[in-house]
Amino acid sequence: MDPFSDFTFLRQLFTIGETWRVDEPWLDGLRKTGHFDKTKLDEFMMSGAVGSHLELIQRAWGFKGFNQNSVTAILNATNPSTYQVTQA
């Protein structure tokens, strides 16, 4: 993923997410919530789902607060209901 903060004082990015197998009881729970359609649940079953990643942060001049625009953008970009696994 491209850096979501790229300033002289702050650079943040995520590593490629690690894909985890989704166990059937979890899939059953997800089915019951109705948050995911059958296509997405089938994808989780066949390909797994992103289970972890690392955020890499490089700061210069100490903590300067949060970059709210980037926080919102990254939450939208990593929404599991829309995330497509491109590498397993």
Buried (B, 14 or more C-beta within 10 A) or exposed (E): EEBBBEEEEBBBBBEEBEBEEBEEEEBEEBEEEEEBEEEBBEBBBEEBBBEEBEEEEEEEEEEEEEBEEBEEEBEEBBEEEEBEBEEE
